[in-house]
Amino acid sequence: MVPPVQVSPLIKTARWSALIVGIIYGKFRYDNLKPIAEEERRIEEEEKKVREEKERIAKQLAEGTVFS
């Protein structure tokens, strides 16, 4: 078996730096996208309620029980 190769300290530092920068970037990106996603979920919930109400009314019209 071949002995492990000694990795340059510069390469090790670059790898760790890239990892840390990536984690920090991901945290900032997540923090920026989270409120947008929450707003989209809120809007989707409102649209779902309206859609369900329209479906309920359409079903009542189809059955002929509008006034019940």
N, C-alpha and C positions, 0 to 999 in steps of 0.2 A: 504494500500500500504506500502511496506517495505521501510524504509529510505535508501538512498544511502550509500554504504560502503565507509569508508575512505581508500583511496589507499595510500600505503606506498610511501614516498618521493623517496625511492630507486627505486621502480618500475616506478614511473613517470619519474625520471631521465633516467633510462634505456630506456624507450619508446622514449623519446625525442631524446636521443643520437642515438638510432637505426634509427630513422627517418632522422636525420641530416646526419648521415653517409651514409644512403641509397641515399639521394639526391646528396651528394657529389660524391659518387661512380657512380651514374647514369650520372652525368655531365661529369666525366672523361671518362666513357665508351662511351658516345655519341661522345665526342670529338675525341676519338680514332677510332670509326667506321665510322664517317662522311666522311673522305677523302677516305676510302676504297670504300664506297658506291658510291661516286662521280666518282671514277675511273671506277668502274663496269658499271655505267650508260654511261660514255663516250665510253667505249669499246663496249657496247651493241649498242649504236647509230652508231658507225662505222660499226659494223657487219650488222646492219639493212640496211645501205646504200649499202653495198656490196651485200647483199641478194636481195634487190630491183633491183639493176642493173642486177644481174644474171637472175632474173625473167623477167625483161624487154627484155633482150637478148633472153631468151628461148621463150618468146612470139613472138618476131619478127621472130625467126627461124621457129616456128610452122606456122606462117602466110606466111612465104616466102618473107618477106619484109626486108631482112637484109641490103640492100643497100639504103634504103630510109632514 
